[in-house]
């Protein structure tokens, strides 16, 4: 079955790091739980929501940036940085998962409802995730991000 839910870290949280960042304030820069985000030095060193076909993904939000930033003294919000391809992400999709998807790579698309989904129409140059398992009953694609899509890949040893 097709599905629609926020993306989340399903396994491998030890391959992520939670750090605080200033969230962007523009209309397309705020984010909600499950949003993929990118660090953008061109926007005042802010963490902003990824755009269409993101070439770079810094991490995944687990908070609503508009609500959370007002409860911290410095206005920063926690971001779960994706620092390794060992992290396993659970993604919904407009496509029903099938065993034949395992091993294939696809892109991601943000729905009008605000959820990032695996997009099986995006392949080759726009693929960002490799499917490693599926839950057909619940409509879940379990994916590992491509290393070249991770903005903070291979920096685990330097982030504390």
N, C-alpha and C positions, 0 to 999 in steps of 0.2 A: 504494500500500500504506500502511496505517497504520504508525506508527512510535513509538518510545519512546527518547529520548535527552535528555541535558541541553541546555537552551537555551544558545546561545552567540552572540557577536558574529561575524557572517559577513563584514561589510564596514562600513567607516566608523568604525574604531577611533579615528581622529583626531577624531571627534566625541564621544569619551568622555574621562574623566579618572579616573585611578586615585588614590584617596586612602585613608588608613588610618583605620579607625573601630573603636571598641570593639563587639564583637559581643554581642548579648543572650545570656543564659545560661539563660533559661527553656526549657521543653520545646518550645514552638512558636516559639522565637526564634532557635535555632541554624540554620545553613544550610550547604549543600553546593554544589559547583560547579553552575552553571546556575540556582540559586535567585534569584528576584527579591527584592530587599530594599528596606526603607524606613527612613529615619531617623526615630526616634521619640523626641522630647524628653520624652515622658511616661514613658519607660522608662529614665531615667537617661542620656539623650543617646546611646542605643545604636542600632546598626544591627540591625534584626531582619528575619526572613523575612516577606514579605508574607502577608497573610491572604487568605481567599477573596474573589474579585472585588475585587482591590486598586484603590482609588480613586487611589492614588498609588504610583509606583515610583521609587525613588531610583537603583537600579542593579542590576547582576547580579554574583553572586559567582563567583569563579574558584578559590576555595579552600574546604576544609572548616573552618568556623570553630572547631569543637571541637579539631581537631588543630593548626591554624595559630596560634591565640592563645597556645599554650604555648611557642612557639619565638621569640616576640618579647618584648623586655624590658618593653614597656608593655602587652602583651596585646592590641594592636590587630591587625586583619587588613585586607588590601587589598580594596577594593571598586571595581569599574569603574562609575563614575557615568554614567548615560545622560543626557546634557545636550542632546540634539538629536534631532529626528525624522529626521536624516540617517543615523543608525546603522541598520544592517540586521541584524536578529536572525534566527537559524535556529531554528525551533520544530518539534517533533514534534507529532503529533496522533493521536487515535483515529480520525480521519476520513482517508480516502485523499485526497491533494491532487488537484485537477483545475483545469484552466485557468479554469473558471467561478468559482473562488474569488478570482481576481485582481481587486483593486479593492474587495473586500468587507472589512468590519471585524468582528472577533470578539473574544470575551473569552479569558481564559486560566484554566486549571485545573491545580492541582498533583495529580499522581497519587499513589497509595498508595506507589509506588516512589520518590517524591521528585522527579520531573521535571515542570517546568512545560510544559504543552502548549497549543497553540491549541485552543480549544473552539468549534466551529462552531455549537453550540446556544446560545451566548451572543451576543446581538446587541443593538443599540440601546443602552440605558443601561449595559450591562455590557461593551460592546466596549472593548478597550484597544489592539488591534493592527490595522493595515491590511495585507492581503496584497498584496505587489507582485510576487511571482514564486513559482513552485512547482517542485519537483523530484519529479515523479511517481514515478520509478523508486526513489528513495531515501526517499520519504515526508517530504520537507522542505517546510515553508512558510517563505518568506522574507518577513519582516514589518517594518514600520516602526511604532514606538510612536506612539500619539496624543499630541500635545503636552500636552493637558490631563491626561494620566496621568503625566507625568514630573515628579517632585518638584523636580528641579533643572534644568528646561528653561530655555533661554536664559540660563544663567549661565556659559557658557564663558569669557567675557572676565574674569570675576571669580575664577575658580578657577585657581590656579596649582599 
